[in-house]
Amino acid sequence: MVGTEATTRRPDGADKLDQELRRGVVVLAVLSQLREAQYGYSLRQALAGAGMPIEEGTLYPLLRRLEAQGVLASEWRLQDGPPRRYYRLNAAGEALLATLSVSWRDLNAVMDRLLGEGA
């Protein structure tokens, strides 16, 4: 952020609330990157490169949960180094991504209107 100290200082509790906002979109962010097969580290790098860093302790349990829910497929691959588990959307995952994308766009439009009212 650019500005004076008064404009860059965050109110108490803002970091925690910011984390809650991010937690709400992390599933959509992960699904959006798994149209093509990726392993955990490459997925973390892709997300971080797009401005959505995610901790290993958050990502790997999420991948396992999404696979258990039937929206991801995974396979072990041996390529240029140690075995890696690659994840990708299956048909149910593609449908979920489409549904959540519409929900996100609708919610984003509502928030744009709400935030625009006070600006």
N, CA, C and O of each residue as an XYZ file, in Angstrom:
476
protein
N       0.834     -1.177      0.000
C       0.000      0.000      0.000
C       0.877      1.238      0.000
O       1.953      1.250      0.598
N       0.415      2.269     -0.668
C       1.123      3.532     -0.711
C       0.299      4.538      0.047
O      -0.924      4.570     -0.087
N       0.953      5.364      0.844
C       0.228      6.396      1.569
C       0.893      6.694      2.880
O       1.991      6.213      3.164
N       0.222      7.492      3.679
C       0.768      7.861      4.968
C       0.520      6.754      5.963
O      -0.197      5.792      5.689
N       1.130      6.909      7.126
C       0.956      5.898      8.164
C      -0.521      5.754      8.531
O      -0.987      4.648      8.805
N      -1.251      6.858      8.537
C      -2.666      6.815      8.893
C      -3.474      5.984      7.896
O      -4.448      5.339      8.282
N      -3.088      5.991      6.637
C      -3.857      5.243      5.641
C      -3.413      3.787      5.549
O      -4.160      2.951      5.039
N      -2.222      3.467      6.026
C      -1.740      2.090      5.929
C      -1.951      1.311      7.218
O      -1.870      0.083      7.204
N      -2.214      1.972      8.309
C      -2.439      1.280      9.579
C      -3.789      0.579      9.523
O      -4.797      1.170      9.138
N      -3.790     -0.688      9.913
C      -5.026     -1.486      9.858
C      -5.689     -1.479     11.222
O      -5.008     -1.534     12.246
N      -6.998     -1.414     11.244
C      -7.716     -1.466     12.521
C      -7.468     -2.797     13.230
O      -7.168     -3.805     12.591
N      -7.596     -2.786     14.546
C      -7.470     -4.024     15.314
C      -8.452     -5.053     14.788
O      -9.619     -4.746     14.546
N      -7.977     -6.268     14.615
C      -8.826     -7.360     14.163
C      -8.962     -7.468     12.650
O      -9.560     -8.422     12.154
N      -8.416     -6.506     11.910
C      -8.565     -6.534     10.451
C      -7.882     -7.752      9.844
O      -8.409     -8.345      8.903
N      -6.727     -8.132     10.361
C      -6.016     -9.291      9.807
C      -6.843    -10.563      9.957
O      -6.907    -11.381      9.039
N      -7.469    -10.725     11.106
C      -8.288    -11.918     11.332
C      -9.501    -11.922     10.407
O      -9.853    -12.968      9.861
N     -10.135    -10.789     10.226
C     -11.291    -10.702      9.334
C     -10.873    -10.908      7.884
O     -11.610    -11.499      7.094
N      -9.693    -10.418      7.542
C      -9.155    -10.628      6.199
C      -8.963    -12.126      5.941
O      -9.270    -12.618      4.855
N      -8.457    -12.841      6.938
C      -8.280    -14.289      6.818
C      -9.623    -14.983      6.611
O      -9.713    -15.935      5.835
N     -10.665    -14.517      7.298
C     -11.992    -15.112      7.125
C     -12.500    -14.908      5.700
O     -13.084    -15.820      5.116
N     -12.282    -13.725      5.140
C     -12.687    -13.473      3.754
C     -11.960    -14.421      2.806
O     -12.575    -15.007      1.915
N     -10.644    -14.571      2.999
C      -9.849    -15.451      2.141
C     -10.291    -16.899      2.288
O     -10.359    -17.629      1.299
N     -10.592    -17.319      3.508
C     -11.010    -18.699      3.748
C     -12.272    -19.013      2.956
O     -12.467    -20.143      2.510
N     -13.120    -18.018      2.785
C     -14.355    -18.216      2.054
C     -14.181    -18.439      0.568
O     -15.085    -18.960     -0.084
N     -13.036    -18.057      0.015
C     -12.843    -18.205     -1.435
C     -11.758    -19.206     -1.797
O     -11.510    -19.440     -2.979
N     -11.115    -19.794     -0.816
C      -9.982    -20.670     -1.112
C     -10.410    -21.914     -1.898
O      -9.656    -22.381     -2.751
N     -11.596    -22.456     -1.631
C     -12.054    -23.627     -2.381
C     -12.219    -23.262     -3.849
O     -11.768    -23.995     -4.729
N     -12.864    -22.134     -4.114
C     -13.047    -21.692     -5.500
C     -11.700    -21.436     -6.164
O     -11.509    -21.800     -7.324
N     -10.771    -20.821     -5.455
C      -9.443    -20.555     -6.012
C      -8.736    -21.859     -6.381
O      -8.155    -21.967     -7.461
N      -8.785    -22.838     -5.495
C      -8.135    -24.128     -5.753
C      -8.795    -24.833     -6.938
O      -8.106    -25.308     -7.840
N     -10.106    -24.901     -6.939
C     -10.801    -25.558     -8.042
C     -10.471    -24.902     -9.377
O     -10.317    -25.583    -10.391
N     -10.363    -23.584     -9.373
C     -10.097    -22.861    -10.623
C      -8.756    -23.233    -11.236
O      -8.563    -23.103    -12.445
N      -7.832    -23.695    -10.406
C      -6.500    -24.026    -10.891
C      -6.336    -25.508    -11.216
O      -5.277    -25.928    -11.683
N      -7.370    -26.292    -10.972
C      -7.251    -27.737    -11.193
C      -8.004    -28.221    -12.426
O      -8.377    -29.391    -12.509
N      -8.227    -27.331    -13.373
C      -8.769    -27.767    -14.666
C      -7.723    -28.617    -15.369
O      -8.043    -29.523    -16.139
N      -6.462    -28.300    -15.085
C      -5.315    -29.090    -15.555
C      -4.688    -29.746    -14.331
O      -4.670    -29.154    -13.251
N      -4.181    -30.949    -14.488
C      -3.584    -31.674    -13.357
C      -2.375    -30.924    -12.806
O      -1.524    -30.439    -13.552
N      -2.327    -30.845    -11.487
C      -1.200    -30.223    -10.797
C      -0.918    -30.981     -9.507
O      -1.813    -31.600     -8.931
N       0.321    -30.929     -9.062
C       0.647    -31.474     -7.756
C       0.664    -30.317     -6.757
O       0.641    -29.150     -7.148
N       0.702    -30.645     -5.484
C       0.537    -29.646     -4.440
C       1.428    -28.429     -4.557
O       0.947    -27.298     -4.493
N       2.733    -28.648     -4.728
C       3.654    -27.514     -4.777
C       3.377    -26.628     -5.984
O       3.391    -25.403     -5.862
N       3.128    -27.220     -7.140
C       2.861    -26.413     -8.330
C       1.558    -25.630     -8.166
O       1.441    -24.506     -8.653
N       0.595    -26.219     -7.489
C      -0.663    -25.532     -7.217
C      -0.434    -24.348     -6.278
O      -0.968    -23.262     -6.500
N       0.358    -24.562     -5.231
C       0.689    -23.458     -4.311
C       1.368    -22.325     -5.054
O       1.058    -21.156     -4.824
N       2.294    -22.660     -5.947
C       3.008    -21.635     -6.712
C       2.046    -20.877     -7.633
O       2.127    -19.653     -7.737
N       1.149    -21.588     -8.293
C       0.185    -20.941     -9.188
C      -0.720    -19.992     -8.417
O      -0.981    -18.873     -8.859
N      -1.189    -20.435     -7.279
C      -2.061    -19.591     -6.461
C      -1.306    -18.372     -5.942
O      -1.817    -17.254     -5.993
N      -0.095    -18.587     -5.446
C       0.701    -17.468     -4.939
C       1.008    -16.472     -6.052
O       0.971    -15.260     -5.835
N       1.310    -16.983     -7.238
C       1.604    -16.116     -8.368
C       0.423    -15.263     -8.783
O       0.592    -14.190     -9.362
N      -0.778    -15.746     -8.484
C      -1.987    -14.998     -8.811
C      -2.442    -14.104     -7.656
O      -3.474    -13.439     -7.743
N      -1.650    -14.097     -6.564
C      -1.990    -13.247     -5.428
C      -2.778    -13.926     -4.330
O      -3.326    -13.258     -3.453
N      -2.842    -15.254     -4.367
C      -3.584    -16.017     -3.367
C      -2.670    -17.053     -2.721
O      -2.830    -18.251     -2.953
N      -1.705    -16.597     -1.905
C      -0.830    -17.576     -1.249
C      -1.637    -18.454     -0.291
O      -2.605    -18.002      0.320
N      -1.226    -19.700     -0.176
C      -1.924    -20.643      0.696
C      -0.882    -21.518      1.382
O       0.073    -21.974      0.753
N      -1.072    -21.742      2.651
C      -0.136    -22.546      3.429
C      -0.328    -24.032      3.121
O      -1.429    -24.476      2.797
N       0.763    -24.785      3.227
C       0.687    -26.234      3.017
C      -0.327    -26.875      3.944
O      -1.074    -27.768      3.545
N      -0.348    -26.409      5.191
C      -1.259    -26.962      6.189
C      -2.723    -26.691      5.889
O      -3.605    -27.299      6.496
N      -2.983    -25.801      4.979
C      -4.347    -25.535      4.517
C      -4.619    -26.287      3.222
O      -5.683    -26.885      3.058
N      -3.662    -26.258      2.307
C      -3.866    -26.821      0.971
C      -4.031    -28.336      0.974
O      -5.002    -28.848      0.418
N      -3.108    -29.054      1.586
C      -3.140    -30.516      1.481
C      -4.374    -31.143      2.127
O      -4.965    -32.049      1.539
N      -4.784    -30.695      3.317
C      -6.046    -31.230      3.854
C      -7.250    -30.874      2.969
O      -8.183    -31.667      2.844
N      -7.227    -29.686      2.356
C      -8.314    -29.299      1.464
C      -8.361    -30.210      0.241
O      -9.440    -30.641     -0.166
N      -7.207    -30.505     -0.345
C      -7.170    -31.407     -1.498
C      -7.716    -32.782     -1.136
O      -8.492    -33.364     -1.894
N      -7.317    -33.299      0.011
C      -7.814    -34.612      0.439
C      -9.326    -34.577      0.681
O     -10.043    -35.513      0.326
N      -9.795    -33.492      1.284
C     -11.233    -33.365      1.542
C     -12.025    -33.288      0.239
O     -13.062    -33.938      0.103
N     -11.541    -32.496     -0.720
C     -12.240    -32.377     -2.002
C     -12.239    -33.698     -2.761
O     -13.211    -34.038     -3.436
N     -11.146    -34.433     -2.645
C     -11.111    -35.752     -3.288
C     -12.111    -36.696     -2.614
O     -12.824    -37.436     -3.292
N     -12.160    -36.668     -1.285
C     -13.103    -37.524     -0.560
C     -14.549    -37.145     -0.876
O     -15.433    -38.001     -0.836
N     -14.795    -35.891     -1.186
C     -16.140    -35.431     -1.540
C     -16.492    -35.761     -2.987
O     -17.621    -35.535     -3.422
N     -15.530    -36.294     -3.728
C     -15.807    -36.753     -5.079
C     -15.714    -35.699     -6.162
O     -16.291    -35.871     -7.236
N     -14.995    -34.602     -5.905
C     -14.883    -33.562     -6.936
C     -13.485    -33.485     -7.560
O     -13.272    -32.750     -8.524
N     -12.542    -34.242     -7.011
C     -11.194    -34.304     -7.570
C     -10.813    -35.743     -7.836
O     -11.247    -36.662     -7.141
N     -10.000    -35.918     -8.848
C      -9.352    -37.208     -9.108
C      -7.865    -36.989     -8.864
O      -7.359    -35.882     -9.047
N      -7.180    -38.021     -8.460
C      -5.732    -37.892     -8.259
C      -5.031    -39.139     -8.762
O      -5.619    -40.214     -8.879
N      -3.766    -38.958     -9.053
C      -2.931    -40.080     -9.466
C      -1.476    -39.764     -9.118
O      -1.047    -38.610     -9.131
N      -0.737    -40.825     -8.808
C       0.689    -40.675     -8.544
C       1.431    -40.737     -9.867
O       1.146    -41.578    -10.719
N       2.390    -39.830    -10.023
C       3.222    -39.825    -11.232
C       4.687    -39.801    -10.838
O       5.085    -39.164     -9.863
N       5.475    -40.517    -11.630
C       6.929    -40.511    -11.458
C       7.517    -39.755    -12.638
O       7.649    -40.301    -13.733
N       7.872    -38.492    -12.410
C       8.442    -37.668    -13.466
C       9.536    -36.801    -12.871
O       9.296    -36.097    -11.890
N      10.703    -36.834    -13.430
C      11.779    -35.913    -13.043
C      11.878    -35.696    -11.535
O      11.821    -34.557    -11.072
N      12.019    -36.734    -10.795
C      12.193    -36.577     -9.353
C      11.318    -37.524     -8.569
O      10.962    -38.602     -9.046
N      10.976    -37.119     -7.367
C      10.198    -38.011     -6.497
C       8.766    -38.184     -7.012
O       8.276    -37.368     -7.792
N       8.103    -39.256     -6.564
C       6.702    -39.430     -6.943
C       5.868    -38.255     -6.437
O       6.071    -37.762     -5.328
N       4.942    -37.827     -7.259
C       4.079    -36.701     -6.882
C       2.633    -37.088     -7.151
O       2.318    -37.772     -8.125
N       1.771    -36.630     -6.261
C       0.345    -36.869     -6.445
C      -0.246    -35.685     -7.190
O      -0.208    -34.552     -6.710
N      -0.789    -35.954     -8.358
C      -1.403    -34.923     -9.193
C      -2.909    -34.950     -8.988
O      -3.528    -36.013     -8.951
N      -3.482    -33.768     -8.855
C      -4.921    -33.611     -8.676
C      -5.496    -32.876     -9.881
O      -4.834    -32.030    -10.482
N      -6.724    -33.209    -10.219
C      -7.445    -32.489    -11.275
C      -8.935    -32.619    -11.014
O      -9.379    -33.520    -10.302
N      -9.697    -31.707    -11.599
C     -11.146    -31.782    -11.479
C     -11.666    -32.997    -12.232
O     -11.183    -33.307    -13.321
N     -12.628    -33.672    -11.669
C     -13.364    -34.680    -12.424
C     -14.661    -34.015    -12.887
O     -14.811    -32.804    -12.723
N     -15.586    -34.758    -13.450
C     -16.822    -34.163    -13.973
C     -17.604    -33.448    -12.873
O     -18.131    -32.358    -13.094
N     -17.680    -34.057    -11.686
C     -18.388    -33.417    -10.573
C     -17.676    -32.135    -10.148
O     -18.323    -31.154     -9.782
N     -16.344    -32.144    -10.199
C     -15.570    -30.958     -9.855
C     -15.771    -29.834    -10.851
O     -15.852    -28.665    -10.473
N     -15.851    -30.191    -12.127
C     -16.108    -29.172    -13.156
C     -17.482    -28.545    -12.951
O     -17.646    -27.334    -13.099
N     -18.467    -29.372    -12.612
C     -19.817    -28.855    -12.353
C     -19.815    -27.956    -11.115
O     -20.449    -26.901    -11.109
N     -19.104    -28.373    -10.076
C     -19.015    -27.567     -8.856
C     -18.321    -26.239     -9.142
O     -18.767    -25.194     -8.669
N     -17.239    -26.270     -9.906
C     -16.542    -25.039    -10.265
C     -17.476    -24.087    -11.010
O     -17.492    -22.887    -10.734
N     -18.250    -24.618    -11.948
C     -19.189    -23.768    -12.697
C     -20.224    -23.150    -11.759
O     -20.517    -21.959    -11.854
N     -20.773    -23.953    -10.858
C     -21.786    -23.470     -9.919
C     -21.215    -22.412     -8.979
O     -21.820    -21.360     -8.777
N     -20.048    -22.698     -8.406
C     -19.440    -21.748     -7.477
C     -18.991    -20.477     -8.189
O     -19.009    -19.396     -7.599
N     -18.592    -20.597     -9.441
C     -18.182    -19.412    -10.205
C     -19.364    -18.469    -10.405
O     -19.219    -17.253    -10.280
N     -20.527    -19.026    -10.715
C     -21.729    -18.198    -10.863
C     -22.074    -17.551     -9.522
O     -22.371    -16.358     -9.460
N     -22.033    -18.337     -8.461
C     -22.331    -17.794     -7.133
C     -21.361    -16.669     -6.780
O     -21.769    -15.631     -6.260
N     -20.075    -16.881     -7.067
C     -19.073    -15.860     -6.776
C     -19.345    -14.576     -7.558
O     -19.287    -13.481     -6.997
N     -19.636    -14.707     -8.837
C     -19.898    -13.518     -9.663
C     -21.137    -12.775     -9.166
O     -21.147    -11.545     -9.116
N     -22.175    -13.517     -8.800
C     -23.386    -12.885     -8.266
C     -23.091    -12.159     -6.958
O     -23.510    -11.017     -6.769
N     -22.379    -12.816     -6.068
C     -22.036    -12.219     -4.788
C     -21.127    -11.011     -4.975
O     -21.282     -9.996     -4.295
N     -20.192    -11.123     -5.888
C     -19.282    -10.020     -6.161
C     -20.051     -8.803     -6.683
O     -19.745     -7.671     -6.309
N     -21.045     -9.031     -7.545
C     -21.865     -7.933     -8.064
C     -22.649     -7.260     -6.938
O     -22.756     -6.034     -6.898
N     -23.193     -8.058     -6.032
C     -23.914     -7.500     -4.887
C     -22.975     -6.650     -4.039
O     -23.323     -5.536     -3.647
N     -21.780     -7.179     -3.756
C     -20.830     -6.435     -2.926
C     -20.361     -5.165     -3.620
O     -20.163     -4.144     -2.962
N     -20.183     -5.207     -4.922
C     -19.816     -3.993     -5.665
C     -20.895     -2.920     -5.494
O     -20.589     -1.743     -5.302
N     -22.159     -3.345     -5.566
C     -23.262     -2.382     -5.374
C     -23.255     -1.848     -3.951
O     -23.373     -0.642     -3.737
N     -23.117     -2.743     -2.974
C     -23.131     -2.315     -1.574
C     -21.970     -1.384     -1.252
O     -22.150     -0.353     -0.604
N     -20.791     -1.752     -1.706
C     -19.619     -0.925     -1.417
C     -19.675      0.390     -2.191
O     -19.173      1.413     -1.723
N     -20.280      0.361     -3.363
C     -20.405      1.581     -4.163
C     -21.357      2.585     -3.545
O     -21.218      3.788     -3.763
N     -22.336      2.096     -2.765
C     -23.305      2.999     -2.127
C     -22.628      3.908     -1.117
O     -23.034      5.057     -0.947
N     -21.606      3.409     -0.447
C     -20.946      4.210      0.587
C     -19.800      5.038      0.058
O     -19.267      5.879      0.783
N     -19.399      4.824     -1.200
C     -18.237      5.532     -1.733
C     -18.592      6.906     -2.251
O     -17.720      7.629     -2.733
